[in-house]
Amino acid sequence: MAQATVLDRVRSWIDSAERIVAFTGAGISTDSGIPDFRGPQGVWTRDPRAEKLSDIRYYVSDPEIRKLSWQSRLDHPAWKAQPNLGHRALAALERRGKLHALITQNIDGLHLRAGNSPERVFEVHGNVHRAMCLSCGWRGAMQDVLARVRAGEDDPPCGECGGILKSDTISFGQALIPEVIDGAMRSAQEADLLLAVGSTLQVYPVAGAVPLAKDAGARIVIMNAQPTAFDDIADAVLTMSIGEALPFICGAG
Ligand SMILES: [Zn+2]
C-alpha cells in the first residue's frame, strides 16, 4: 500500500483513539541537533572512548573520567536544543486529550520543553537537565553544577554530602528506576494505540512495551527510517520524515 494511503489510515486511527501511548527514541530529536549516540553514525560507534565516559564503573572509580565527563557536559547539545515539529505534534496530541502516556528513551528533556505534562512523561533513561548525587540521592539543576565547573571545580562534589555528582541519566552499568519502568509498562497495557517514533525498539526492558500493548489489544503504529524489531507485529509502518508525517497523523498541522 502506498505510504500516503497508510498515512491517511493512521490519521483516522488516531482521530478515533482515546488512550494513545507514544514511545520515542533518538530519531525524534535528530532534527533538534541531538546526535543519535547508538546509530550507525553515532558518537559511541565512532569513538569507543566516548562510551567509556558513559559507563558508571569507570565514572565512579576514576576521577580523570569524571573530569572529562564534566568538560564534555559543558557543551552538551541539549543545552541549546529546541523542540521540533515532532515533539510539538505529540504535545498537540496531549492537548487534544488523546495522549495517555509518553515513554521516551531520550534524555534531552525536549518533550517537557514542548509542553507535555511531567506526570504523563516517562523518561526511562533520565534527564540530562538534572544533576544527582550517587551517595545521598540529592537532585538539582544541572546548570547550577555546570556553573561550578566553569568557575574552576573540575569534579564538583555534592553540596549536601560530598559524594560524587553526575547527570540524572542512566549510564551503562547503572540500574533503571523501577517505578519509572513499571509506570511505563502499565501505561502501555492501558493503551488503545501505541505510536512508536524514532526508535529501532531494541533496548530492553522498555522495548517490551510494544508487544505488551499489542497483547492488550492496542493498535501498533511504528514510524522509523530504519526497520525495527517489531515491524512484523505493527498495524502500520511509516518510514517517511518524522517532522513531516507526525504532525499530519497527530492532527497538529
Ligand atoms: Zn550527596
Residues whose N, C-alpha, C, O or C-beta is under 5 A from the ligand:
A	BS01	ZN	C133 S135 C136 G137 W138 C158 E160 C161 G162 G163
